[in-house]
Amino acid sequence: MIKEYRSIKESAGPLMLIENVEGVTYDELGEIELQTGEKRLCKVLEVNKDAALVQLFESATGTNLQESKVRFLGKGLEFGVSEDIVGRVFDGMGRPIDEGPKIIPDQKININGKPINPAARVFPSEFIQTGISSIDGLNTLVIGQKLPIFSASGLPHAELALQIARQAKVPKQDTKFAVVFAAIGIPFEDAQFFVENLKETGAISRSVLFMNLANDPAVERISTPRIALTAAEYLAYEQGMQVLVIMTDMTNYAEALREISAARKEILGRRAYPGYLYTDLATIYERAGKIKGKEGSVTMLPILTMPEDDKTHPVPDLTGYITEGQIVLSRELYGKSIEPPIDVLGSLSRLKNEGIGKGKTREDHKDVLNQLFVAYSRGKEAKELMAILGEGALSKIDLIYAKFADEFEKEFISQGFYTNRTIAQTLDVGWKLLKMLPRTELKRIHDEYIDKYLPQD
């Protein structure tokens, strides 16, 4: 029997203190019934003897403390899953908002998930094609990997997220693929942009969308990525699908965590974020992976904006420690109208070598990747020297490399947000650019691949 309490002691913003409670546990879900009969959900943040501190998922406006009553439900927040969630749009709490039919769940799953036994993990080794040359060719995404995208205010990370959501696939035939898209703390206009774009392109038919808006309560923002990952884990491990989870913006998530921590008067860490920020982020990021004996997998692309373009900010800094690399967007490239403006030299996929090569992408992939990196890096250095010393101070080969850097940005990186390249097309563009260099400069590529793939005309 669920016990009711009429002992709300005080209220401060979305927080309420309830006294004389029994058997209440941390993270338990509660229900507050107002004097009008309206019901609002809350979550237990802290239990101290017979007192429980809860946070409402909605505003506390209009609450009469004396006449309201609270009941605790004996469980955490759950999300009802079934195959029918694919193609649907939900709010940040997992409630349908697309005017579609009601979801009849096969089961309800606690959104906090269960830790993956490290011994049960399968090491990532299969290629995911995003259709974006800067990622597929040079910083390859692998099934089961967590590869964040570091952006900044004003850069087109929303367009990049949508491009990946539309284009991403596993090249193998008969592979069931789905995208789970979680928007965290975004304006209403951005949410509409995501939904309408995916509908127009038909990509919504294989997607599950969760939309948490900027004016939604902070505690809901904490739940949104966990609900999205619960949906992803169900599709991956129960339905055998390869699932790509895209979450934007994780900085908004961290801000909500900081807001709640401050309300609880906890001891704060760097830049007033809670000291457990690293641990909390890890509980989200480490839900990506592939498990032995399961056909499906969860691959994660969290997107975060770096305040003041600062990579040492706690959110990108700690994210870098937990994840396997990062894709970095460049303000300099964006200023040159290069789309997507991915800084390939500043980016890194630590698992790229595991997902490329013969039988995965193409036999020449690793050699082309290494040669393009070297050539572009040298070309950038030549351009810097040219800016300081003038063109006349550069050698003939340095001028070739400087021109290569310009063409590489125009042809390889800047493909636009609606161009979908196969990995073969990406590598062919790379070979076309390498033809600008003398054959003697192609020191990172085996001769057999040069003979086979280097354009002859």
N, C-alpha and C positions, 0 to 999 in steps of 0.2 A: 504494500500500500504506500502510495506517495504522500508524504506528509507536507502540510502547508504551514507556512510561517507568516505571521503578521508582526514581525519584529525588525522591520527596516529602521535602522538607527539613524542613518544620515545619508545624504546624497551630495556628490560633488561632481558636476558634469555628468559623464557617462558612468561614473563609479557609484556603487552603493555598498553600504556596510550592513550586513544582516547578522543579528545576534541570536544566541540560544539555539544554534543549529546542531544537528547530530548526524554523524556519518557522511558528511559532505567531503568530497575529494577535489584536489586540484584539477582544473581543466574540465570539470563536470559541467554539463549544460543545465541551465535553469530557465524557468518561465515566470515572468512577473505579470500578474493580472492586475490591471488598474481598476480603479473604482467604477470606471465606465464599462468594464468587461473586456476591454481591449487587452490582448496578450502581447508581450514583448520578450524576445529571447535574451538571455545573458549567459556569460561564461564565468566560472570561478577562477579568479586570478590568484587568490591567496586564502589559506585557512590558518587561523591562529586560535587554538583551543576551541571555543564554541562560537567563534565569529568567522564569517566568510565575507571576503571582499569580492564583489562581482562587477563585471563590466557589461553594460548593455550593448547589443548590436545595433540599437537605434537610439534616438535621443531620449533623455529622461524628462523632456518637457511635458508638463501636464500631470506629472505623477504626484499623487497625494500619499505621503509616506504612511500616514496612519490608517488609511483605508485600502491600501494595496496589499496584496499577499504574494508570497513567493513559494514556488515548489521546485525542488531539484529532481531531475529526471533520471539520475543514476547512470548516466552515460555521457560520453563526449559528443561533439558534433559529428554527424554522419552524413554521407552522401549516397543517395540511392542510385545504383548503377544498373544498366542493361545495355543491350546492343543499340537500343533506340536513342541513346544520347548522341550518337554520331549525326552530324548535320544540324545540331541544335545550338541555341544560344541561351546561356544562363547568366544570372547576376553573380556577384561575388560570393553569395552564400549558397549557390547551387540551385537557385529557383529559376525555372524557365521564364524567359522574357520575350520570346519570339512569337507568341500567340499560337504556338503549335499545340498538339494534343498533350495531355498530361502524361508524364513518364511513369510507367508501372515498373518499379524496380525489381530485378531478380534478387537483389540483396542490398543491404545497407552496410556501408563500410566506414569505420572510424577514419576521419580524414588525416590523422597523424601517421597512419601507415605502420608498417613493421620494419625494423632494420634488416637489411640484406646481410646474411651471413657472408663474411669475406671469402670463406672457403667455397661458397656456392656461386661466386661471381665468375662469369666467363670473361676472359680478357678481350677487350674490344679489338676487332680485326676486320670488320666488313665496312665497305665504303657506302656513304650516303651522298647522293648527288643533289646539290642545291641549285644547280644551273648557273651558279655565279663563279666565274673563272678565278677570282682572287681567293675564294675559299676552296673550291674543288681542286684547282691546280696547284696552289702553293700552301694552303693551310687546311688540308683535307679533314672533313668531319667524318667520324667513324661511329658506327652503331654502338650505343651504350656509353658514348662519351658525354661529358659535360663541358661545353665550350662557350664561355660567355662572350658577349659583344659589348665592348667598352665604347660608349658614345659620350656626347656632351650636349649641352643646351644648344638648340638651333640646328643640330645635325640630323640628317634624315634617317634615323634609326627606325622610325615607324614604317617608312617605305621599304627599308631593307627587311624588316620583320615580315611584312606582307609578301614581299617577293619570295622569301624562303618558304613561307606558308603555302604559297601557290605552287611553287616549282619543285620542292623537295620530294625525292623518291629514292627507293632502293632499286638500282638498275636490274637486279635479278627478276626474272619473270615470275608471275604468280605470287608475288610477295604482297601480303595485305599491309597497307600503309595508312596511317592516320596522323593528323596533326591536332594537338591540344594547344589552344592559344589562350593564355591568361593575361588579360590587361589589368594592371594594378595601379589604382589611383590616377586614372587618366581623365581628361575632360570629356564631356558628353560628345563634343564634335569629333574627337579622335575615335571614340567608341563607335560612332556611326560610320566613320570612315573605314574602320576595320571591317565591320559587318557588311556594309554595302559593297566594298571591294571584293570580298570573298564570295558574296552572292553573285555579283556580276560576272566573275570569272569562273563560277561553278566549283571553286575550291571548297566551298562550305559543305559540299556533299560528303567530304571525307574528314571534316573538321569538327571539333567540339570547342565552343567559345565560352569563356568566362569573363564577364565585364564588371569590374569594380571601378566605380566612378570616383572622381576627386572629392565629391561632397558626401560620399558614403562614410560611415563611422570607421575610425582607425582600427578597431578590433576586427571588423570585417576584412580589412586589408591584410591582416595577419592570416586569415583563414583562406583567402582566395588561392594562393599558390598551392596550398595543401589539398584543397578540393580538386584543383586541376590535376595534381599528381595522383590523387586517388582515382580519378577517371582514367588517367594514362596507365596506371598499374593494372586496372581491371582490363582495359583493352589489350594490354601487352601480355599479361600472364594468364588471363582467363580466356581471351579471345584469340590469342596467338598473333597479334598484330605488331608491326614495327612502328613505334609511336615516337614522334618528334614533339617535344614540349617546348614552346616558345613563351617566355614570360617577360613582359615589359610593363613597368619599369621596377627593377628590384631596389633601386634607390628609394622609391616611394614606400616600398615595404619596410625598409630599414628606418625610414622617417617615422612610420607608424609605430614600429617597435620602440623607438626612442620616446615617442609621445606617451605610450603606455608605461614605459619604465619611469618616466618623470612623474606621471600621475601616481605611481606606486611609491614614489620617493626612494627609489633604489640608488645605491652608490653607482655613479656613472663613470665611464671610461673615456676613451679618446673622443673629443668633440661632442661630449655629452651622450654618446651612444652607450647602451648598456654593456657591461663588461662581458656578457655572454653572447655578444653579437656573432662572434666567430662560430660558436657552438650552434646557435640558432640557424645561421645560414647553412651550416653543414647538414642539419637535419633535413633541409630542403634539397640541396645539391646532391647529397649522397643517395637520394632515391633514384637517381639515374643508374642504368646498368642492364646487364643481361645475366640471367640466372640459368645455371645448368638444368637441363631437363625441360626448359620452357622455350617454346618457339619464338615468343615475342621479346621485345626489348623496349627500354625507355631511354631515349637520347634527349639531352637538354641543351637548349640555347637560351640562357637567361640574358636579358639585355638590361644594362644599367647606365645611367648618365652620371658622369663624373663632375661633381660641383667644381666650377672654375677650372675645368679641364685638368684636374689634379689626380694623377694616378696613385698618389700616396694617401688619398682620402680613405678613411676606414673601409667603406663599402667595396670599392674596386680592389683595395689592397688585400683585404681578407678573402675576397672572392678568388683572387689569383692564387692564394695558397691552397684553396680547396679544389679548384677545378684544374682541367688539363689544358691550359693555355688560354688565349684570348684573341678575339678579332677586334682590332682597334680602328675606329673611324677617325679620319684626318680632317681637321679644319682647313689645312692648307690645300688639300686636294679638292675639298668641297668648294673652296674659293675659286678653283680653276674650272668649276662646273663639271667635275668628274663624278659620275654616278655609277655604282655606289662608291663613295670616297673611302675605300678601305686602304689603310696603311699596311701594305704587305710586309714591309721590313720591321715594323713595330708589332706585328701580329705573330702568333705562334700557336700551332696545334701540336702538342707534345706526342700525340698518337698518330700523326699523319703517316709516318712510315709503315704503320701496321695495316693501313687500309688501302695501300697503293701497290702497283706492280702487276705482273702477269697474273691473269685469272681474277683480278679485282678491278683494276682500271685498265692500264695498258703497260706493256713491258718497259717502255721508255719513260714512264712518268717520273720516277725518282731522279733520273739523269736530267731531264728537262727542268724539273723543279729546282734542282741545285744550280744549274747553269743560269736560269732566269734570275734567281736570287743574286748570284755573283755579279751578273751583268748589270742588273738594275742598281745594285749597291754602288758599283764602280761608276756608273753613269751619273748617279746623284752626287758622288764626290767630285766628278769632273765638272758638273754644273756649278757646284759651290766654288771651285777654283776659278771657273770662268767669271763668276760674279765678282770675285776679288781681284784677279790679275788680268782679266780680259781674255778674249778668245785667242789672241795671238800667242799667249803664253802656254797654250795647250798643244800637246803632240797630236799627230794625225789620228792615232788610235783613241786618244782621249776624246777627241771631237766626235768620233764614231760612237763611243759609249754615251756621250752626252745626248746625241741624237737618239740613240737607242732608248734612253730613259724617257724622253718625251713621247716617243712612239709607243713605248710599253704602257704608259699611263693612258694614252688615247685609245689604243687598240685592245689591250688586255684587261686593264682595270676598269676603264669606262665603257661598260657595255649597256648601261641604262637599266632602269628598274623593271622593264618588261621584255628583256631578252633572256631567253632560256637556252643556255648552251649545254650540250652533252659533254662528257669528259673528253671524248674524242675531238670535238670541236675546240675545246679549250686548249688541248695539247697541240692541235694543228695551228692555232693562233700563235702559240708559243714558238713553234718551229718557224713560222713565217717571220717572226721578229728576230729570231736567232740568225736568220739568213743575212741580216744586216752586218753581222760580225764576220771577220775572216775565219776560215775553218780552223786555223791554228789557235784561235781563242776559245774554241769549244773544248776546253780541257776537262770538263766534268761529264762529258758524254762519251759513251763507248762508240768506237768507229762503226760498228755494225748498225747502230741506231741512226747515226748520221747518214750512212749510205741508204738506209731504208726510209727515213722520214723527212730528211731535209729537202725542201722544195728545190727542184732542179732548174725551173724556168726563171 
